[in-house]
Amino acid sequence: MKHRKLHTLHRPAKRHNGHPPLVFVHGGYIHGGCWDLNFLPHFSELGYHCHAVDLSGHGKSEGRDELDSYDINHYAGDVAHVVAGLDAPPVLIGHSMGALVVQRYLERGTAAAVIMMAPVPTTGLTACSIQLNQKQPDFLREAAYAVRGKYTENTVRVMREVYFSPDVTHEQFTSFKPLVQDESTTAIAEMMALAWRPPSRRPKIPALVMGGELDAIFPANMLHFTATGWNAETCVIPGAGHMLMMEPQWTTAASRIDNWINRRLPRAAAA
């Protein structure tokens, strides 16, 4: 695989708590900046070394011109590149498509633990896409406007209703808008047909599957399909939508993650 120059946000711990580093992997149609609004400064303050990667063709990473050629294995290779530069196996935290990417990385790679937030269902995107289009028939058209930065009043309404809970503030949605970008058509096609590709390996590491109670993209009742394959704990954030790290309920999600890590992983000697 051709190496691409990746952009990674690094937020070192204010005072290291002895836990493994955290590697955050964003979802589709967005880049790693989604983590830097709340999660990175919060977890850095809690004592974690934090890293958030822009996958190839996303954000400030190379490869935008080749975006449509990238599949999930390419993105998993990006995660492998980030992990290789760390001093210890990390806790991988993937959101939406990013949750699938970290699972694919773990078919060959290692980690201390994995947290999958609003993961793509094991059955793929097809059924969820049909349900979403029935509820929001304008979504595909308005999403095409959004990735080009063209927000009409209807674009704002549809994108807010699909990606967020009704509690999202104007400021929170405004911070979401510049993060939206195109996604690889190859990766999307692969996710549509996910049910026909069983994983080749699932390491026995602590796993947590988290979702929003009001997620309009991947409903919370789908979480157990992912959790079962990983023997994972499941956590539903009350009142939250799809963008768990940017929702008004982000502090609840972050607290659940921190508590879970403290419960499941031993601390090394704090630096």
Buried (B, 14 or more C-beta within 10 A) or exposed (E): EEEBEBBBBEBEBEEBBBBBBBBBBBBBBBBBBBBBBBBBBBBBEBBBBBBBBBBBBBBBBBBEEBBBBBBBBBBBBBBBBBBEEEEEBBBBBBBBBBBBBBBBBBEEBEBBBBBBBBBBBBBBBBEBBEEBEEEBEBBEEBBEBBEEEEBEEEBBBBBBBBBBBEEBEEEBBEBBEEBBBBBBEBBBEBBBEBEEEEEEEBEEBBBBBBBBBBBBBBBBEBBBEBBEBBEBBBBBBEBBBBBBBBBBBBEBBBEBBBEBBEEBBEEEEEE
